[in-house]
Amino acid sequence: MRLRLEFTTEPFDLDEPPRHAVVGREVLEAAELEAVDVGPFGNSAEGGAEQVVATVGDLLRRTLEAGATRVSLQVNVLGEADR
């Protein structure tokens, strides 16, 4: 099964990325995922179910430790047409 992960962390700071946002991007970029896209208002990646689920756990632990007060995430199962 292939999944797509999308997430944001809060609180936002438009002047400079807060530490939790930087940490979230680091987790995503270090994971063995594909189609990684990091941006100022959200991040996304795709990969196998096991890797995405492991990344979500790491993402939650590390961003909360880095000061995030809210982590919004969405995980979708990708069908053949989504690949």
Secondary structure per residue as TSV (DSSP state, phi and psi in degrees):
chain	resnum	aa	ss	phi	psi
A	1	M	-	360.0	138.8
A	2	R	E	-112.4	136.1
A	3	L	E	-124.3	155.5
A	4	R	E	-118.1	127.9
A	5	L	E	-108.4	132.5
A	6	E	E	-130.7	138.5
A	7	F	E	-153.6	157.2
A	8	T	E	-136.6	156.8
A	9	T	E	-123.1	152.5
A	10	E	E	-132.1	157.1
A	11	P	S	-81.2	152.1
A	12	F	-	-80.2	151.7
A	13	D	-	-142.9	111.9
A	14	L	S	-77.0	-17.7
A	15	D	S	-82.0	-39.5
A	16	E	S	-150.1	134.7
A	17	P	-	-61.2	128.3
A	18	P	-	-69.6	161.8
A	19	R	H	-54.9	-42.1
A	20	H	H	-63.8	-32.6
A	21	A	H	-69.8	-40.8
A	22	V	H	-64.0	-43.4
A	23	V	H	-62.6	-42.9
A	24	G	H	-58.6	-42.5
A	25	R	H	-66.1	-39.6
A	26	E	H	-62.2	-42.3
A	27	V	H	-60.9	-46.7
A	28	L	H	-63.8	-44.4
A	29	E	H	-70.0	-27.6
A	30	A	H	-82.1	-20.8
A	31	A	S	-71.5	153.4
A	32	E	S	-85.6	66.8
A	33	L	-	-118.7	167.3
A	34	E	E	-116.7	169.0
A	35	A	E	52.9	39.9
A	36	V	E	-70.8	129.2
A	37	D	E	-136.8	115.7
A	38	V	E	-111.8	139.9
A	39	G	-	-151.4	176.1
A	40	P	S	-70.0	-22.4
A	41	F	S	-117.6	2.8
A	42	G	-	172.6	163.6
A	43	N	E	-137.3	150.4
A	44	S	E	-150.5	160.3
A	45	A	E	-164.3	164.2
A	46	E	E	-129.8	154.1
A	47	G	E	175.5	-175.6
A	48	G	E	-65.8	153.6
A	49	A	H	-56.5	-45.1
A	50	E	H	-61.9	-43.6
A	51	Q	H	-69.8	-40.7
A	52	V	H	-64.5	-44.0
A	53	V	H	-63.6	-41.0
A	54	A	H	-64.1	-40.3
A	55	T	H	-64.3	-40.6
A	56	V	H	-59.5	-44.8
A	57	G	H	-60.1	-46.4
A	58	D	H	-65.2	-42.1
A	59	L	H	-59.4	-47.8
A	60	L	H	-63.2	-48.1
A	61	R	H	-58.7	-50.5
A	62	R	H	-74.2	-39.4
A	63	T	H	-70.7	-37.5
A	64	L	H	-65.7	-40.9
A	65	E	H	-63.3	-28.2
A	66	A	T	-88.7	5.3
A	67	G	T	109.2	3.0
A	68	A	-	-64.2	137.5
A	69	T	S	-101.7	-11.5
A	70	R	E	-155.9	135.5
A	71	V	E	-124.5	117.8
A	72	S	E	-104.3	126.3
A	73	L	E	-140.8	155.5
A	74	Q	E	-137.4	135.3
A	75	V	E	-125.1	125.7
A	76	N	E	-120.5	142.2
A	77	V	E	-80.0	129.5
A	78	L	-	-92.9	134.0
A	79	G	-	-93.9	177.4
A	80	E	G	-57.0	-37.7
A	81	A	G	-69.9	-21.8
A	82	D	G	-84.8	-11.3
A	83	R	-	-82.0	360.0
